Structures are given as structure tokens and as C-alpha cells.
Amino acid sequence: MSVGSARVCVVDELVERVDDQDRVLGMVVSRRQAIQEGWLHRVAVTVCRDERGRILVHRRSEQVSRFPGLYEVEVGGAANVGESYEQAAARELAEELGIRALPRLLFTFINRSGLSPHWLGVHEAVVPDAVVPDPDEVAWHDWLTEPELRSALLEWRFTPDSHEAFRRYLAFRTARS
């Protein structure tokens, strides 16, 4: 499967279908089937900042199933069956970056970019500078200032979710300040 020029293979994890109001429908399906059928399900991502306010950006490993080799502003993945957005975000931080953190859910929205529509729960967490990424998930990472990240979003190949999630994240932060 391809999205734009990105090569994509989808792993087969179990997710819960949700409706257009983000209510669980009581149906457990494979993520592959949810994507193929365009069924809504939940994905949790976290924008990671360090204590200086820089944002963690990473390049996905060539071995990952979704969007290998593309850059990403957030860390995350599908919510497992019975998992809240916050639980999924915390699990993904531990799996991908080797850190324990309590991400704060900022907002959710139906994301129509990427492989299929899904509810995206966007979180924020302040994390240590010294993360230990899983090399099977993350090929490269660095901390960028917001101006550096804005430039990178124009020049580097990012996952489809990154552009929309980061745009909404900045709008959310602006509205709260």
C-alpha cells in the first residue's frame, strides 16, 4: 500500500471501532481491517518537549510497518483494546523512547490524513533530554526549536499525521496562552 510516495505495510494489531462522536462501539477488529474499511478507531500521540521547550523530532526506522523512513513530530500509535488515550500515549512513550512519563491529553479530532480516518488524541509531555529510542522504531532523533521545526516541516518528508497534528497543537497552545 502507498500513501503519496511513502511505502506502507500495516501491522495487524487489535483496535476498538468508535463512532463519529468517539464512542466505543463494542467491536474489536484488526487495525488492518479498520484501515482497509475506513472504520474509525483511536490513535494516541504525544508531542514531547524538553525543559527548554524544544520539540523532539524523529525519523522512523526503515523496519517499521507504517511510513518507514519518514520524519515525525509526535510519538504514538493505536490504542489497544480497552486502553484510554492517556494509557496508549504513555505505553508508546515507554516502547519507542524508553521513558516513563504522564502525557497530558490536550484534544482529540478525527484525522483524515494518512492511511484511513481515525480519532487522534494529541498529548503533550515534558521528557528528559536523554531519551533512549528503540532502534527498531526510531532511526534518528533530535530536539528542535519551533522555528527549526517549522522549517523542517517544509523541507523534510514527514508522516501525514505530523503536519495536521502539529498545526492543531500550535493553535491549541496559542489559544491557551
Buried (B, 14 or more C-beta within 10 A) or exposed (E): EEBEEBEBEBEEBBBBBBEEEBEBEEEEBBBBBBBBEEBBBBBBBBBBBBEEEBBBBBBBBEEBBBBBBBBBBBBBBBBBEEBEBBBBBBBBBEEBBBBEBEBEBBEBBEBEBBBBBBBBBBBBBBBEEEBEBEEEBBBEBEBBEBEBBEEBBEEEEBBBBBEBBBEBBBEBEEEEE
